[in-house]
Amino acid sequence: MTNLQLTSYECIVVGAGLAGLIAARNLQRQGHQVLVIEARNRYGGRMSGQYLPSGQWIDRGGQWVGPTQERFLALLDEYKIRRFPSPNQGKTVLVFNNKRYEFNGFFQGFHEGEVPDIGMAEWQDAMSAWARFQELAKTLPSGYPQSNDHTKKLDSKTFAQWIEENTSTDFGQWYFAYMARAVGFLGPAEPQQVSLLHVLWGQNCAPQAEHPEAELIHGGAGQIPDKIAAELGERIRLGEPVFRLNYDSAGVTVETSQNTFTAKFAIIAMPPHLAGRIIYHPPLPPQREQLTQRVPMGCCAKVLISYERPFWRKQGLAGLAQGNCQWLELCADSSDPETGVGVIATFVVGDRYNRWRSMSGPARRAAVLSDLAIYFGQEALFPISYDEVDWPGDPWTGGAYAAFMPPGVWTSFGEALFTPVGPIHWAGTEMADRWPGFFEGAIRTGEAAADRIALLLREK
């Protein structure tokens, strides 16, 4: 969409992901002149979906919603988008050290139902360490991590060091490494890459015990950006990367490869490392510049595989699998009951991703299907569709699910993550202090940025 009339606005939003769209929509609803500038030729950022020839949708980005994600639930209700419970009837599969277990339960940061039959010593090692992990997380106050003696000590350690000190079995060590990669605490990351403080903070503000993957969305989350964009109309420009932003007390001048626009305020709704690629004049404060050099995106590809039917249910399986297979550590049934098509969503993460991505396309596909066959049986080898989403290879995202903090970053530079710089404000799921890394976090930061700008505009 283009707008050839105005070149001056009250607020320019850079980035048409969920946070940017929400910020712009809310400002426009209050009567403010806004413009959204997006580098891609589509809306949505990491909220992206498509329909398959079978009629089944897939979400190439995020896809779930949980009961305490209040702002996302409100958005779904506002646009009359229906939800359904994530399929979980049947047994969960665990594959650990080449042994396969089926059990009526679930464990991912908390435990429900049966215990997998891996051996009581291994299970108790993991669960005892998890209890210590939760107690340590409770020593942090709510909100963003602050810099003090306690947090500096936690921030000086990697998560891998904590795992080594607190577990004594192969399963216990894998379980926490799995949590760093599969759940991610925003990331995901290998445990030696991420700060202990960061994962403790992630446990507090986005806990698995609140069931963030409780429901899926009929038609997929990827339908939402178009609905918001329709309300903004011609106030969105696609395919225009912003390369320079000049600012002073009077406002901002935003330059793209095609145009120059001015505004009283700007909201940069992008992951920190991408926000750092823009040339700012005058330069941003050193703490912000240093931050953007130190906040990498998680290394994760999403793979979506569909079948004529969810065949695993005939075996009494829930379509949920976890384990230390060669390529896949987590798989989840993402089938819409209204289509009858079977869909598995899975992820190739961290060091596994780096090895997998260096392979040819057919070899990558064979590797994924081979692991799925270990989890669900030989029928997994014969899908009707196979889609890879290489988020680290996407230049306008650079990874998934979100960014994470390596050791030392929170307590040295974390304050710059959310602090405005003159007329420049920040939004995006990485900036959230509740449900960061989720759609909920993106919405919260978009709403908060719009509220701040609206207040400042009223004061001018």
Secondary structure, 3 states (H helix, E strand, C coil): CCCCCCCEEEEEEECCEHHHHHHHHHHHHCCCCEEEECCCCCCECCCCEEECCCCCEEECCCCCECCCCHHHHHHHHHCCCCEEECCCCCEEEEEECCEEEEECEEECCCEEECCCCCCHHHHHHHHHHHHHHHHHHCCCCCCCCCCCHHHHHHHCCEHHHHHHHHCCCHHHHHHHHHHHHHHHHHCCCCCCCCEHHHHHHHHHHCCHHHCCCCEEECCCHHHHHHHHHHHHHHHEECCCCEEEEEEECCEEEEEECCCEEEEEEEEEECCHHHHCCCEEECCCCHHHHHHHCCCCECCEEEEEEEECCCHHHHHCEEEEEEECCCCCCEEEECCCCCCCCEEEEEEEEHHHHHHHHCCCHHHHHHHHHHHHHHHHCHHHHCCCEEEEECHHHCCCCCCCCCECCCCCHHHHHHHHHCCCECCEEEECHHHCCCCCCCHHHHHHHHHHHHHHHHHHHHHC
